[in-house]
Amino acid sequence: MNGVDTIVPILGGFIGALDDIHAEVQDVIATDDLVALRLLVTAVHTGNLLGVPASGNRVQWDAVDIYRVAEDGKISEQWAFEDLAAILSQVGAIKLPWLG
């Protein structure tokens, strides 16, 4: 699978498990045809997230999105990075050793 066929099930799993999602832009960096955003994302864990049942916990994590903008001003490529370890730690699925 490529493109939309790959990302739709992944996004559906996250969006279906998290309510009240908000993303606050922390930084914007642009050079040539690339634009990068650093985001602080918050949500409430209300559904099955990668096999983890709803905890009701409010979660917060960092994300980075990078976009390639074509000459016509449309986004031609996008890369997204989410701190999944932070999310899974806050819903009780894993224990991060650096948090004690």
Contacts in CASP RR format, 6 or more apart in sequence:
PFRMAT RR
TARGET T0000
AUTHOR 0000-0000-0000
METHOD contacts of the structure
MODEL  1
MNGVDTIVPILGGFIGALDDIHAEVQDVIATDDLVALRLLVTAVHTGNLL
GVPASGNRVQWDAVDIYRVAEDGKISEQWAFEDLAAILSQVGAIKLPWLG
13 49 0 8 1.000
13 50 0 8 1.000
14 49 0 8 1.000
15 21 0 8 1.000
16 47 0 8 1.000
17 45 0 8 1.000
17 46 0 8 1.000
17 47 0 8 1.000
17 48 0 8 1.000
17 49 0 8 1.000
17 50 0 8 1.000
17 54 0 8 1.000
18 43 0 8 1.000
18 44 0 8 1.000
18 45 0 8 1.000
18 46 0 8 1.000
18 47 0 8 1.000
18 49 0 8 1.000
18 59 0 8 1.000
19 43 0 8 1.000
19 44 0 8 1.000
19 46 0 8 1.000
20 42 0 8 1.000
20 43 0 8 1.000
20 44 0 8 1.000
21 41 0 8 1.000
21 42 0 8 1.000
21 43 0 8 1.000
22 41 0 8 1.000
22 42 0 8 1.000
22 43 0 8 1.000
23 39 0 8 1.000
23 40 0 8 1.000
23 41 0 8 1.000
23 63 0 8 1.000
24 39 0 8 1.000
24 40 0 8 1.000
24 41 0 8 1.000
24 42 0 8 1.000
25 37 0 8 1.000
25 38 0 8 1.000
25 39 0 8 1.000
26 38 0 8 1.000
26 39 0 8 1.000
26 40 0 8 1.000
27 36 0 8 1.000
27 37 0 8 1.000
27 38 0 8 1.000
28 35 0 8 1.000
28 36 0 8 1.000
28 37 0 8 1.000
29 35 0 8 1.000
29 36 0 8 1.000
30 36 0 8 1.000
33 68 0 8 1.000
33 69 0 8 1.000
33 70 0 8 1.000
34 66 0 8 1.000
34 67 0 8 1.000
34 68 0 8 1.000
34 69 0 8 1.000
35 66 0 8 1.000
35 67 0 8 1.000
35 69 0 8 1.000
36 64 0 8 1.000
36 65 0 8 1.000
36 66 0 8 1.000
36 67 0 8 1.000
37 64 0 8 1.000
37 65 0 8 1.000
37 66 0 8 1.000
37 67 0 8 1.000
38 62 0 8 1.000
38 63 0 8 1.000
38 64 0 8 1.000
39 62 0 8 1.000
39 63 0 8 1.000
39 64 0 8 1.000
39 65 0 8 1.000
40 60 0 8 1.000
40 61 0 8 1.000
40 62 0 8 1.000
40 63 0 8 1.000
41 60 0 8 1.000
41 61 0 8 1.000
41 62 0 8 1.000
41 63 0 8 1.000
41 82 0 8 1.000
42 58 0 8 1.000
42 59 0 8 1.000
42 60 0 8 1.000
43 58 0 8 1.000
43 59 0 8 1.000
44 56 0 8 1.000
44 57 0 8 1.000
44 58 0 8 1.000
44 59 0 8 1.000
45 52 0 8 1.000
45 54 0 8 1.000
45 55 0 8 1.000
45 56 0 8 1.000
45 57 0 8 1.000
45 58 0 8 1.000
45 59 0 8 1.000
45 90 0 8 1.000
45 91 0 8 1.000
46 54 0 8 1.000
46 56 0 8 1.000
47 53 0 8 1.000
47 54 0 8 1.000
48 54 0 8 1.000
49 87 0 8 1.000
49 91 0 8 1.000
49 93 0 8 1.000
50 88 0 8 1.000
50 93 0 8 1.000
52 88 0 8 1.000
52 91 0 8 1.000
52 92 0 8 1.000
52 93 0 8 1.000
55 91 0 8 1.000
55 92 0 8 1.000
57 90 0 8 1.000
57 91 0 8 1.000
57 92 0 8 1.000
58 90 0 8 1.000
59 86 0 8 1.000
59 87 0 8 1.000
59 90 0 8 1.000
59 91 0 8 1.000
60 86 0 8 1.000
60 90 0 8 1.000
61 82 0 8 1.000
61 83 0 8 1.000
61 84 0 8 1.000
61 86 0 8 1.000
61 87 0 8 1.000
61 90 0 8 1.000
62 83 0 8 1.000
62 86 0 8 1.000
63 80 0 8 1.000
63 81 0 8 1.000
63 82 0 8 1.000
63 83 0 8 1.000
64 80 0 8 1.000
64 81 0 8 1.000
65 78 0 8 1.000
65 79 0 8 1.000
65 80 0 8 1.000
65 81 0 8 1.000
66 78 0 8 1.000
66 79 0 8 1.000
66 80 0 8 1.000
67 75 0 8 1.000
67 77 0 8 1.000
67 78 0 8 1.000
68 75 0 8 1.000
68 76 0 8 1.000
68 77 0 8 1.000
68 78 0 8 1.000
69 75 0 8 1.000
69 76 0 8 1.000
70 76 0 8 1.000
85 94 0 8 1.000
85 96 0 8 1.000
88 94 0 8 1.000
89 95 0 8 1.000
89 96 0 8 1.000
89 99 0 8 1.000
END
